[in-house]
């Protein structure tokens, strides 16, 4: 599902502050404070939440590295060697993670309770928007990669031009992704804790 004109303004990923209570309908019963150590939170929950935290870490670390390059706190070549493999890993793993959710786990959760259907549809719309943000960041990563490749040992003007554009694209991606991850967890984890991983058929 894509975000369309039918999506209320307050629910569009770039605008919303949290999931409404009728979406995260079990969060009051299973707030975040009870997730850790809950008997119904098994290996799947641990792995899924760990992946989310990994994406949050990358979402913070990559813009920080770009800011240091922009401030000339790191040499372009050293930045390039550190940043490019991590950026490639982050974008690739995020895309794969979303595909697995959409094709395998989202259908399971949507079938588990009719009240989940609209929340899952919203999350799928988030994925479409995040993919747009991801591609925009990818384009700027490619541009900075080319600028560094052409500027090592020469005038760094192209790097100075490319760095702010990448910083903006990564900031937009991190903001959208952070909102999505929080909301996705608030919708799905309470269902897992209510039903249990085995009963839901997730592994």
C-alpha angles and dihedrals in degrees: 000000000000125000106261139176086274091067109096112244093243091057098049108112095237092053111032123100098196142338115284115247093252088061099042088040097158098042092095090056095042107029121179091262091072099044099087110079095004109152093232093053104090138160095307093055092046092051095043094049091045090055090051091051090049090055090049090051092051090045088059100036099051097054089045090056091049090050090053090050090049090050090049091240090131133037116252095239094050090047091050093052092050101037107043100060092044093048090049091049093047096050094043095047092046092053091048092047091054093048092052091050094048098046101036119013103033093058090051092053094043090055093047095072132359088227089066096061099083092044092052090048089053091050090051088053088051089055091056091051093045089051088056090050090045092053091048089053091046091054091052092046089054090049093051091045089056092045093052092045091054097040105049104117091004138072110316096211095117090053091054090052096046099044099070091048091053091046090055094047093049092047091053091048093048092049095049093042093049092052091047095048093050093048094044090053092046090054101041108032095061089053090051091050092048097047106023129235095265094050091050092047096235122143 
